[in-house]
Amino acid sequence: MRIGIITANFSPSGESGGVGRHIKDLSDFLTKKGNKVYFLTDKKRDLSGREDKGNLVINRFSPLFPARWQKAIFCDPYSLYQTIQFIKRHRPDILHLHRFVDFSLSPIIAARLCRTPVIVTVHNRWTICLLNRFAYHTGGPCNGYDKRECAICLNNALFEAYGVWFSSLFIRRALEVVFCFRKIILKAVACFIVPSLVVKKDLMSLGVSEEKIDYIPHGVSFGRQEDKEYPLSEDKVVLFVGRLAKEKGLEYLVHAFVLVLKKIPAAKLVLAGEGPERERLEHLAKEEGLGEKIDFPGQVSRSHLPALFSQARLCVLPSLSETFPYGALEAMAFGKPLIASDVGGLKELVRKENGLLVKPGSVQDLADALVKILSSDSLAQEMGRAAKRIVKNEYSLEWKNKSTIAVYKKVKKDERN
């Protein structure tokens, strides 16, 4: 089968976050099975415009508009042109889009014009949130799309970024136009793949029929490192792995950790990753007097993850918005208990036996949960074993990849009929 994959978030090394790892794992599986995989992705730094690696061909281009605008505009004409040329050059049987609007809605329009069936994996909540943060700039999470509340959030974001302020009526009307076009274009998609039930609900709220949605959660592979039984870390290390961004709720974690140290002075917090909030979080940690009790090791490569997880007593995800984070799956694969916000796909991953769910944005709830697991070795061990068992039984990478190929075959068969 000839498969075209379109995403702005692809690295051959798989070191570009959770979505990048998902795509890399999928493309490796497809090529090993003898499929021809063609990528259309964003051209970054000094990378060449095209790479041919046998069953894997990578095409790169620079979009006309910056990434932040691609997600809001209807159609980037240059992305439309590039996608049409990509389809004509490689003639894929299936076009598979990731991250939904990386290049505006142009790839979906191009696929429709070229009569190529298109599948979209929705990794986040861009479908119904132009900011994909689902959290007010004034703090705290929101519950879903609402014209009035979303207009306030978007206006705040525009003012924060550009210092401009629009009337609420204008923003509401603009949102209506954007989502009207989105609903029309989404009808051209043959099938949606969602990793989380919350994303499925988002799509159905835009009028997508349930029959066009396939629920395939992310998966992780179990190599020697994950299969290894790690002894309970003697250090009371709390670990976060992910992007240091506002929607991750890390400022609440820093405040909560101050309360944790009053009861467990030996505890330590590690925030592994990079992002726009790093400098602000470092300043906040200094203000709170955390000193050596908090560490910012930066971006950690996949090869160094086992060492990082082995040092942790538990992992934490205090997100204000989340779909189905790879960080949570990886933590569970390494047998770590999870403390997470009661939002999005985290509610599907964290159960009574493998972790604790807390109210998003609640410093006290987060602190109480951290103290509960840090102060009980037996509870940490019990939850860690349950976490590993759940991932092995329910979130296999091979099952995820085989399920995706089954969707390809189904869509291709329906197209022929």
N, C-alpha and C positions, 0 to 999 in steps of 0.2 A: 504494500500500500504506500502511496505517496502522500505525505502529511506535511502541510504548511503550518508552522507555528509562528504567531505574531505576538511579540511582547517587547516592552522597553526594558525589561528587567531580566536580561539573560547574560550569564557569564559561563564560559566553558568549564570553569573551575567549580561552579556552583557556590561561590562565595558571595552571593549578592542577596542575602536575606532568605526568609522562609519561602517566598514565592520563587526566588531563583533556584533554591535547592529542589523544590517541587518539580520545576520545569527540567532541570538538569537530570534528575532521577528518571523522569518520564522519557526524555529523549534518549538516554542511555539504554533504557529497556526496549524502546522502539527500534533503535538501530541494531541491537543485539538479536532481535527477532527478524532481522532482514528487511525492515521497512526503510524507506528513504525519507529522511526528515530534512525539511528546508526551513530555516529561520529567517524572519524579517525582524530586525531589532534596531534599537537606537545606536547611532555611532558615537562612541565616547573616546575622548583623549586621542591617542595616535593609532587606534586600531584600524586595520584595513577595511575597505568597504565590502570585501568578499573573502570568505575562506571556504575551501573545499576539502573536507576530511572524509572522503569515501561516501558512506551512507549519511553523513551529516554535512550540510551546506549552510553557511551562515552569510546572510546578506545584511549590510548595515547602511543606514542613511540618517541624515540629520533633519528632523521635522522643522517645518516653517515656524511654528509657535513653540514657546517654552512649555515644559511639562505641566506647570500649574494651570495653564490656559487650555491645554489639550483636553483636560477633564471636564471643562465647562462648555467649550464651543461645540457646535453641531458637526461641522466638517472642516477639516484642514485639507485644502485642495492638493497640497504637495504630498501629504500622506496618502490621499486617495489615489493620486497618480502613481506613487511608488508601489502601492499595494496591487493596483491593476497590472503594472509591469511585472511584479513578483509572481502573480498568478499566471500570467501569459508565459513567463519564462520557464516556470517549473511545473505547471499544470497539476497541482495537487488534487487528490481525490477529496480531501477534507481540509478545511481551513480551521485551525484551532486558535482562538484568541484567549489570552490570559490578561487579567487585571482590567478587563472590560473596556476602559476608555484611554489607554495609554497613548493612542494616536487619534484622539477624538472618536467619532463614530465612523470614520472613513473606511476602516477595513470591512465593516459589516456592509456598508454601501457598495464597496468594490466587489465583495464576494457576490452580492446580489446581482450586480451588473454583469459579472462574469459567469453567473449561474453555477457557482461553486458552493456546496453546502457548508455552512459555517456553524461551529460549535464554540460556545463561550464558557470558560471556567471563571466564575465570579469569586475572586479571592477576598474581596473586601466589600465595603458598603457604598461604593461610588454610585451604584444604581439609584439610590435614593438620598444620597448625601454628597453634595458637591465638595465638601471639605473632607469627607471620609473620617471625621473625628467623632461625630455623634456626641459632642460635648460642647457646652457653652463656653465662650471665652471667659466668662465670669466664674467658671469652675463647675464641676459636677456633670453627670451624664444626662442625656435626654432619652426619650423613649421611642422615638420614631419620627417619621416625616409629618410635619405640621407646617402649613404655609406661613403662618404668622411667626411661629417660633424659629423656623429655619431662616426666615428673612432677617430676624434679629441677629442670629448667629453669623450669617453670611455678611451682613453689614458690618458687624464687629470685626470680622476677619479682613474685610477690605480696608477698613479704617486703620487697623493694626499694621497692615502691610504697606498701604499706599497713602494713608492720611486723608482719604476721601470718604464722604458720607452721603448716602443716597436716601431718598424718602422711602419709607416702608412700603408704600403702595407700589412704587417703581420696582423694588426688589421682588415683591410678591408676584407682580405681573411677569417679570423676567423669569422667575422660577416656574411659573405656569407654562411659559413658552418652551423653556428647556425640557421640562418633563413631558410636554405634549409631543415634541419631536422624538424624545427617547422612546416613548411608547410605540410610536409608529415604526421606528427603526428596529426595535426589539422583535417585531413580528417577522422580520426577515431571518431571524436566528432559528436554525433547525432544532437545536437542543442546547440546554444550559446544564453545566455540571456545577454543583455547589458542594463545598466541603462542610457546610454547617446548615442546620435547619433554620437558623435565623436569617440566612441569606435566601433560602427558599421562600420564606415568608415575605422578604423584601420584594422578590420578583413577582410573587403572586399579587402583591399590593399594586403593582404596575400593570396588572392585567395579563400576565403570562400564565398560561394554563399549566396545571400540575403535571399533565402528561408530557410536557416539553422539558421537565426538570428531572435530572438524575442526581441523586444524593450519593456522592462518593467522598467520604472523609479522607483527609490526608493520611499518609502512612509513613512508617519509618522501618528501615531495614535493621535486622539484628545481626551484627558481626560479632567478632570475638570480644570486643570491648563492652558491648551492651550485654552480652550473655554472661559476662563475668560478674560474680557476686562481690560487690564492694562492701567492706565492713563499714559499720556506722562511723562516720567521721567524729573524731573526738572534739574537733573544733566546732563551735556553734555558729557556723557560717550560713547566712541567708543569701541566696544567689538569685539575681535577675539576669537573664540573657535576652537581649533584644535591642530594638532601636530606642535611643534615648529621645523620645518625643512626648509632646504634651498629652496626647491621648493615652499614653501608657500609665498615667497617674503616679509617676515616680516621686513627685513632690509630696504626696500623701504618705508614700512609703518612708521617705526621709524623716518626716515629722513623726510617723509612727515608731520609727526605730529609736528615736530619742526616748520614748516611753518604755520601749523594750529594754533599753540599757539600764533603766532604773531597777528592773527586776532581775535581769540577766546581764550583768556587767561584762561577762566574757564573750558576748555575742559580737559578730562582725557582719557588715553588709558589703556585698560585692555587686556593683552594677556594671556588667560586661556588655559593651556595645558602644556605638557612636550615634550621634544625632544632634539635631538643633538645640536640644535642651541641656547638653552636657555642661556647658559653661555655667548656666544658671543653677544647675543642680550642685556643681562643685562649690559655687558661692553660697548656696543654701546650706550645704553640709558644714562649711566653715563657720557660717553664722550660728549654726546650732551647736558648734563646738564638738563635732564628731571626730575630727582629727584622724588618727590611725584606725578608727573604728569603721571607716568606710573606704572602699577602694574602687577606683575607676580604671580597670586594665585596658579599656578600649576594645576595638573589634577583635574577637577571638576566632581564629581559623577552625575549621571543622576537625582538623587533626589534633588540636589542643583542647577540644571540648571534653574528652574523657577525663583528663587531669583536672579540669575545672569542676566538673560535676562530682568527681570523687571527693573533693574537699568540702562539698556543701552538705549541710545537715538537711536543708529543705530548699525548695525553689518557690519564688513568689511572682505573681503577675497581677499587679494592682490596677489593671487597665480600666479606662472609662469606656472604651469601645474595643471590641475584638470579634473576629470571625472564628478562626480555628488555628491558633498559633502553633507553629512548628516548635517553638521553644518549650511549650507545655508537653508536647509529645516526646521530645528528646529528654526532658527531665524525667518523665515517667519511665522511658526506656532504660534510663540509668538508675531506676529504683528510688526516685526522690519523691517525698510527699509534696503536694502542691497547695499553696494558699493563693486563691485567685478571686477576683471580683465576680460578682454574680451577674455577668453580662454575656451576651452573644453566645458563641460556641463554647466558651469556658464552662457554661452550665452543662454541656454535654460530656465534657472530659472529667470534671472534678465531681466526685461522688463521695458519699460518707466514708467509704472504706479507704480512699486514697488521698483525701485532702479536706480542705475547708473552704467554703465560699463565704465571702464577706460583702457587705454593702459597698458599692463603688463610691469612692471619695470619702469613706469614713475612716478617719485616723484611729479612733478608739477601737473599732471592730478589727482593723488590721493588726493593731498592736496586741490585742487580746488573742487573736489566732496565732500570731507568731510566738507569743509566750507559751501558749498551750502545747505546741509541738516541740519547741526548743527545750522545754522543761521536762519532757517525757521521752526517754530513749526508747522504751517499748512501743509507744505510740508511733514514733517516727519510723521504727523498723517495720511495724505492722503495715502502716500506710505505704511505705516504700515498696514492700513486696506486692501489695495489691496493685499499685501503680504499674509495675512491670508486667504483672499478669494481665491487666486490662489491655495494655498496648499490644502484647504478644497475641492475645486472642481476638482483638477487635480492630487493630489499626496496622495491618500488615502492608508493607510497601508493595509486595508482589500482587496482593489482591487488588490494591488501588490501581496499579498499572494495567492489570488484566481487565478490570472493570472499565477502564477508560478505552481500551481497545475494543471492548464489546460495544461501547457507545458508538465508536467510529463505524464499526461494521453495521450496526443498526441504522445509522443515519445514511450510510452509503446505499444500503438496501432500499430504504424508503425513498431515496432520491431516484433510484432506478425505476421504482414502481410508479 
